[in-house]
Amino acid sequence: MIESTRKDIEEVSFELLKQSKAFDIFPTPVDRIVEHSELIINNNVDLSHIDKTFFESLKEKTGEGIKILQEGLLNIRGLFDRSESTIYISQTRHLGRKNFVKLHETGHGVLPWQSAVIGAFDNATTLNPDFEDQFEEEANYFASITLFQHNRFDREMRKFDFGLPGIVALAKKFGASVHASFRNYIFKTSKRCALLVLDPIQNRNFYKPICSTRNLFYSKSFFLEFGKIDFPEQFGYTWDFIPRYLSKSPFITDGEITLTLKSGEIMEANYHLFKNGYNAFVLIFPKGEKMKKARNKVILK
């Protein structure tokens, strides 16, 4: 995304938060923001339990202006119908995920240069911030900065402990998913850390690779000091966090691991692990990373 477009999106989001009096209201009042955008959320239609006739009628109404998913109508999570100024969502998702989807669809509606899009279907692919489609990338960026209220996330982040407890607390505070909060955190924090996002475990044969990387992100300070970690494409049981991925506990905050950097250097590190039923998130940081005592202490349960 070019910088000028990013700034235009930020201006639209900022004005919407300001005009809807949503700044500094926690959790972020998503429904109020949508209403102020003069859009409607239709909660009477659940996209997870809808038949093809609904989509076919929508296609007839919107004609060529509708964006169809590459995967067809599989696992639709959100839908924007400009002709009716209406947003539809899957009601089976966690509140934080639904909030992001609502704001993503709102982005399609309020970004003025997207007016040619009469309707848009969105699923896990298009709602992934790394999806390489201009309008979807823009809607994802709009959703993220609006949900996290621009620099309010930075301010609140400094109030909590570094690591998983603080990230979970931030997710609850803003009404976001832990996944989205992890991602935002890694790009905002001044701490030296990396975030490894793992796909679901595919096989449980004891000596074979069982898990692959979905994403790998580095904080700016980590990348500047250490560069990249030399991870394989797949992970087996020899990696300490894989057996713990299979454990019953959704939270791990005492992980220790020895890593090799792309430079060939060895790093002794700690890690925190969180799993949400879809992915596992491994927050890695070098031993000795300063843990400044935060104003708010969080205990995971």
C-alpha positions as CSV (number, residue, x, y, z in Angstrom):
1,M,0.0,0.0,0.0
2,I,1.4,3.4,-1.0
3,E,2.0,5.9,1.8
4,S,-0.5,8.5,0.5
5,T,-3.3,5.9,0.5
6,R,-2.4,4.9,4.0
7,K,-2.6,8.5,5.2
8,D,-6.0,8.9,3.4
9,I,-7.3,5.8,5.3
10,E,-6.0,7.1,8.6
11,E,-7.8,10.5,8.0
12,V,-11.1,8.7,7.3
13,S,-10.8,6.5,10.3
14,F,-9.7,9.3,12.6
15,E,-12.6,11.5,11.6
16,L,-15.1,8.7,12.0
17,L,-13.8,7.9,15.5
18,K,-13.9,11.6,16.4
19,Q,-17.4,12.3,15.0
20,S,-18.9,9.2,16.5
21,K,-17.3,10.1,19.9
22,A,-15.7,6.7,20.0
23,F,-12.2,7.8,21.0
24,D,-11.2,6.6,24.6
25,I,-14.3,4.5,24.9
26,F,-13.5,0.9,25.8
27,P,-14.1,-1.6,24.4
28,T,-14.1,0.2,21.1
29,P,-17.8,0.9,20.4
30,V,-17.9,-0.8,17.0
31,D,-21.7,-0.7,16.5
32,R,-21.7,3.0,17.3
33,I,-19.1,3.6,14.6
34,V,-21.0,1.5,12.1
35,E,-24.2,3.4,12.8
36,H,-22.5,6.8,12.5
37,S,-21.3,5.6,9.1
38,E,-25.0,5.3,8.1
39,L,-24.6,1.6,7.6
40,I,-26.8,-1.2,9.0
41,I,-25.7,-4.5,10.5
42,N,-28.3,-7.2,9.7
43,N,-28.1,-9.6,12.6
44,N,-31.1,-11.5,11.4
45,V,-29.0,-13.2,8.6
46,D,-26.2,-15.5,9.8
47,L,-23.7,-16.0,7.0
48,S,-22.7,-19.4,8.5
49,H,-26.2,-20.7,7.9
50,I,-27.3,-19.3,4.6
51,D,-28.1,-21.0,1.3
52,K,-26.9,-20.1,-2.2
53,T,-30.1,-18.5,-3.2
54,F,-29.3,-15.6,-0.9
55,F,-26.0,-15.0,-2.6
56,E,-27.5,-15.5,-6.1
57,S,-30.2,-12.8,-5.4
58,L,-27.5,-10.5,-4.2
59,K,-25.5,-11.0,-7.3
60,E,-28.5,-10.3,-9.5
61,K,-29.1,-7.1,-7.6
62,T,-25.5,-5.8,-7.6
63,G,-24.4,-7.0,-11.1
64,E,-20.8,-6.6,-12.0
65,G,-20.0,-4.5,-8.9
66,I,-19.6,-7.4,-6.5
67,K,-16.3,-8.8,-5.5
68,I,-16.4,-12.6,-5.5
69,L,-14.0,-14.7,-3.5
70,Q,-11.4,-16.9,-5.2
71,E,-12.7,-19.8,-3.1
72,G,-16.3,-19.1,-4.0
73,L,-18.8,-18.9,-1.1
74,L,-16.8,-21.1,1.3
75,N,-16.7,-20.0,4.9
76,I,-18.0,-16.5,4.4
77,R,-17.4,-14.3,7.4
78,G,-18.5,-10.9,6.2
79,L,-20.5,-9.3,3.4
80,F,-21.1,-5.7,2.4
81,D,-24.1,-4.7,0.2
82,R,-23.8,-1.1,-0.8
83,S,-27.2,-1.1,-2.5
84,E,-28.8,-1.6,0.9
85,S,-26.0,0.0,3.0
86,T,-26.0,-3.3,4.9
87,I,-23.4,-5.4,6.5
88,Y,-23.9,-9.2,7.1
89,I,-21.6,-11.3,9.3
90,S,-21.1,-14.8,10.5
91,Q,-22.6,-15.0,14.0
92,T,-20.5,-18.0,15.0
93,R,-17.3,-16.1,15.5
94,H,-15.8,-14.7,18.7
95,L,-16.8,-11.1,19.5
96,G,-13.3,-9.8,18.7
97,R,-13.3,-11.4,15.3
98,K,-16.8,-10.1,14.6
99,N,-15.8,-6.6,15.5
100,F,-12.9,-6.7,13.1
101,V,-15.2,-8.0,10.3
102,K,-17.8,-5.3,11.0
103,L,-15.1,-2.6,10.6
104,H,-13.6,-4.3,7.5
105,E,-17.0,-4.2,5.8
106,T,-17.4,-0.6,7.0
107,G,-14.1,0.2,5.4
108,H,-15.5,-0.9,2.0
109,G,-18.5,1.4,2.7
110,V,-16.7,4.6,3.9
111,L,-13.5,4.8,1.8
112,P,-14.8,7.0,-1.0
113,W,-12.6,5.5,-3.7
114,Q,-14.1,2.1,-3.1
115,S,-17.5,3.2,-4.3
116,A,-17.2,1.0,-7.4
117,V,-17.5,-2.0,-5.1
118,I,-21.3,-2.6,-4.8
119,G,-20.8,-5.7,-2.7
120,A,-18.0,-7.7,-1.3
121,F,-17.8,-11.2,0.2
122,D,-15.0,-11.7,2.8
123,N,-13.5,-14.8,4.4
124,A,-10.3,-15.8,6.2
125,T,-8.3,-15.1,3.1
126,T,-9.5,-11.6,2.4
127,L,-9.6,-10.7,6.1
128,N,-5.9,-11.7,6.4
129,P,-3.9,-8.4,6.6
130,D,-1.3,-10.0,4.2
131,F,-3.9,-10.6,1.4
132,E,-2.6,-8.9,-1.7
133,D,-5.6,-7.2,-3.1
134,Q,-5.7,-3.4,-3.0
135,F,-9.3,-2.9,-1.7
136,E,-9.1,-5.7,0.8
137,E,-5.7,-4.5,2.1
138,E,-7.2,-1.1,2.5
139,A,-10.3,-2.4,4.4
140,N,-8.1,-4.5,6.7
141,Y,-5.9,-1.5,7.5
142,F,-9.0,0.7,8.2
143,A,-10.4,-2.0,10.5
144,S,-7.2,-2.4,12.4
145,I,-6.5,1.3,13.1
146,T,-10.1,2.0,13.9
147,L,-10.5,-0.9,16.3
148,F,-7.3,0.0,18.1
149,Q,-8.1,3.7,18.0
150,H,-4.8,4.8,16.4
151,N,-2.3,5.9,19.1
152,R,-4.6,4.8,21.9
153,F,-3.2,1.3,21.5
154,D,0.3,2.6,22.0
155,R,-0.7,4.5,25.2
156,E,-2.6,1.5,26.7
157,M,0.2,-0.9,25.8
158,R,2.6,0.9,28.1
159,K,0.3,0.3,31.0
160,F,0.5,-3.5,30.9
161,D,3.2,-6.2,31.4
162,F,5.2,-7.1,28.4
163,G,4.2,-10.3,26.7
164,L,1.2,-12.6,26.6
165,P,-0.6,-11.3,29.8
166,G,-0.5,-7.8,28.5
167,I,-1.6,-8.7,25.0
168,V,-4.6,-10.7,26.3
169,A,-5.5,-7.7,28.5
170,L,-5.3,-5.3,25.5
171,A,-7.5,-7.6,23.4
172,K,-10.2,-7.4,26.1
173,K,-9.8,-3.7,26.5
174,F,-10.3,-2.9,22.8
175,G,-12.8,-5.7,22.1
176,A,-10.4,-7.3,19.6
177,S,-9.2,-10.8,19.0
178,V,-6.0,-12.0,20.6
179,H,-4.7,-12.7,17.1
180,A,-5.2,-9.1,15.9
181,S,-3.8,-7.8,19.2
182,F,-0.7,-9.9,18.8
183,R,-0.1,-8.6,15.3
184,N,-0.6,-5.0,16.3
185,Y,1.6,-5.4,19.4
186,I,4.6,-6.7,17.5
187,F,4.6,-3.7,15.2
188,K,4.1,-1.2,18.0
189,T,6.3,-2.4,20.8
190,S,9.8,-1.1,21.5
191,K,10.7,-4.5,23.0
192,R,13.0,-7.0,21.1
193,C,10.6,-9.8,20.2
194,A,9.4,-12.0,17.3
195,L,6.0,-13.5,16.7
196,L,5.7,-17.0,15.2
197,V,2.2,-17.9,14.1
198,L,1.7,-21.6,13.6
199,D,-1.0,-23.4,11.6
200,P,-3.1,-26.2,13.1
201,I,-1.3,-29.5,13.7
202,Q,-1.8,-31.7,10.7
203,N,-0.5,-35.1,11.9
204,R,0.6,-36.5,15.2
205,N,3.2,-39.0,14.1
206,F,5.9,-38.7,16.7
207,Y,9.0,-38.2,14.6
208,K,7.5,-36.4,11.6
209,P,7.0,-32.6,11.1
210,I,3.5,-31.8,12.2
211,C,3.2,-28.1,12.1
212,S,4.0,-25.3,9.6
213,T,4.5,-21.5,9.8
214,R,1.6,-19.3,8.9
215,N,3.3,-16.0,9.6
216,L,6.6,-14.7,11.2
217,F,6.9,-11.1,12.3
218,Y,9.7,-9.2,14.0
219,S,9.6,-6.1,16.1
220,K,11.7,-3.3,14.7
221,S,14.2,-3.4,17.6
222,F,14.6,-7.2,17.3
223,F,15.2,-7.1,13.6
224,L,17.7,-4.2,13.9
225,E,19.7,-6.0,16.5
226,F,19.4,-9.7,15.6
227,G,18.0,-9.9,12.0
228,K,16.0,-13.1,11.3
229,I,15.6,-16.4,13.1
230,D,16.6,-19.5,11.1
231,F,13.3,-21.4,11.4
232,P,12.5,-24.5,9.3
233,E,9.4,-24.7,7.1
234,Q,7.9,-27.3,9.4
235,F,8.2,-28.1,13.1
236,G,8.3,-31.5,14.8
237,Y,8.3,-32.6,18.4
238,T,12.0,-31.7,18.8
239,W,10.8,-28.0,19.1
240,D,9.9,-27.3,22.7
241,F,6.7,-25.4,21.8
242,I,5.1,-28.2,19.7
243,P,4.4,-30.6,22.6
244,R,3.1,-27.6,24.6
245,Y,0.9,-26.6,21.6
246,L,-0.8,-30.0,22.2
247,S,-1.2,-29.5,25.9
248,K,-4.6,-28.5,27.4
249,S,-3.4,-25.1,28.7
250,P,-4.2,-22.2,26.3
251,F,-1.5,-20.1,28.0
252,I,2.3,-20.8,28.4
253,T,4.5,-18.1,29.9
254,D,7.6,-20.0,31.0
255,G,9.0,-21.3,27.7
256,E,12.7,-21.5,27.1
257,I,14.4,-22.2,23.8
258,T,17.7,-22.1,22.0
259,L,17.5,-20.6,18.6
260,T,19.9,-20.1,15.6
261,L,19.8,-16.8,13.8
262,K,20.3,-16.4,10.1
263,S,23.7,-14.9,10.9
264,G,24.7,-18.2,12.5
265,E,24.7,-16.9,16.0
266,I,23.0,-18.7,18.8
267,M,20.3,-17.0,20.9
268,E,19.0,-18.1,24.3
269,A,15.4,-17.0,24.4
270,N,12.2,-17.2,26.4
271,Y,8.8,-17.6,24.8
272,H,5.1,-17.2,25.6
273,L,2.5,-19.3,23.8
274,F,-1.2,-18.8,23.2
275,K,-3.6,-20.9,21.2
276,N,-7.1,-20.0,20.1
277,G,-8.4,-23.1,18.5
278,Y,-7.3,-21.9,15.0
279,N,-3.6,-21.1,15.4
280,A,-0.9,-21.0,18.0
281,F,1.1,-17.8,18.7
282,V,4.6,-18.0,19.9
283,L,6.1,-14.7,21.3
284,I,9.8,-15.0,21.4
285,F,12.2,-12.7,23.1
286,P,15.9,-12.9,24.1
287,K,16.7,-13.8,27.7
288,G,17.4,-10.6,29.6
289,E,14.8,-8.5,27.8
290,K,13.9,-5.8,30.3
291,M,10.5,-6.3,31.9
292,K,9.6,-2.9,33.2
293,K,7.1,-3.1,36.0
294,A,3.8,-2.1,34.5
295,R,1.0,-0.1,36.1
296,N,-1.5,-3.0,35.6
297,K,-0.7,-6.5,36.6
298,V,-2.5,-9.2,34.6
299,I,-3.1,-12.8,35.7
300,L,-4.0,-15.3,33.0
301,K,-6.8,-17.8,33.9
